[in-house]
Amino acid sequence: MGKIKIMLVGYGSQGTRIAEAVSAQPDIQLVGIGLKEPDIFAHMAFRKGFRIYAMSKEDVHKFEEAKIVVQGLLSDILSEVDVAVDATPAGIGRKNKEDFYSKQNVKSIFQAGEAFEVADIKAFLSSVNYDDAKKADSVRIPSPFAVSLVRTLRPLDLKFGIKHVACTLIRPGSEPMRGHYGPVDTIIPDRPYVAQNILREEMQQMFPKDIIFTSLAVPSILLAVEVVVIDLEQEASEEKVTDLLSRIPRTILVRSSIGLHSTDAVFEYMRRVVRPFADIYELCTWREHVEVTNCRLKLVQAFDPHCVQTPEIIDAIRALTGKVKKAESLNRTDKALKILSPGMYPA
């Protein structure tokens, strides 16, 4: 069986990470990257050796002036690919679907910034609707907050039952290379029913339970933190919850007592020990903050809001082509990305 051929459209915060993850897969080939502007990210893509395709004839001249070699136009190469992964800024993916993907019958993957209507499957998660995606032409990857929450909440619901969830999201106010956009020396409560409204809709697609959200933007560019208070239907214990959490795929327990007491400590550990480019795909739950009182459970978990959803994108590629079964795809993805096995860290 030949490799699955992918065209990545967009190479910003998401695209850089997607390109790395796709390139690590032995059964997937990144044919090229579709770009519109010769910005710093375009220069990075070119320096890394990726084949660049312009979005239009008018864009080619701009790349030539910037001394970036263009292989051709996106419209010319799309007929040779199996799936287009769109990582453009919010709202542009929908236009790209109309202008390129639909016209050439290319299956497509969109990010959380796009409206739900852009895709057949509005919130794709490998553990939820992988098999459904085999019959779809397009999927939308949900926000990293939704991905991280569902990873934990679904297994807890299956084991103990969940009646209600209250979640406080503490999110980085900016990201690498865009630090000047973020808050400085302040904490900003996000406006209710703006970003949170999208998250509620995503959760309804994947986990239709009663959930209340609060979201705060803080001066950070590293990991996000979720404080989750869960009302369970059955009584639980810290031991039972910890045992369950230590067996959830793409999720690990980290110990403050051994030094992983903060987001920067988790980030540095993963960068030095697991993968040097420091993309963290695992959801990290602090063991010391697992607290249970009768039927009420509290968790504190950290994740990388730039790439916790990246493994889902890789699985979505295989699902759309219908060539690989769910369990095999998850295994291939985790192995290629060196995702840690569930358990306690440091061991």
Secondary structure, 3 states (H helix, E strand, C coil): CCCEEEEEECCCHHHHHHHHHHHCCCCEEEEEEEECCCCHHHHHHHHCCCCEEECCHHHHHHHHHCCCCEEEEHHHHHHHCCEEEECCCCCHHHHHHHHHHCCCCCEEEECCCCCHHHCCECCCCHHHHHHHHCCCCEEECCCHHHHHHHHHHHHHHHHHCEEEEEEEEEEECCCCCCHHHCCCCCCEECCCCCHHHHHHHHHHHHCCCEEEEEEEEECCCCCEEEEEEEEECCCCCHHHHHHHHCCCCCEEEECHHHCCCCHHHHHHHHHHHHCCCCCCCCEEEEHHHCEEECCEEEEEEEECCCCCCHHHHHHHHHHHHCCCCHHHHHHHHHHHCCCCCCCEECC
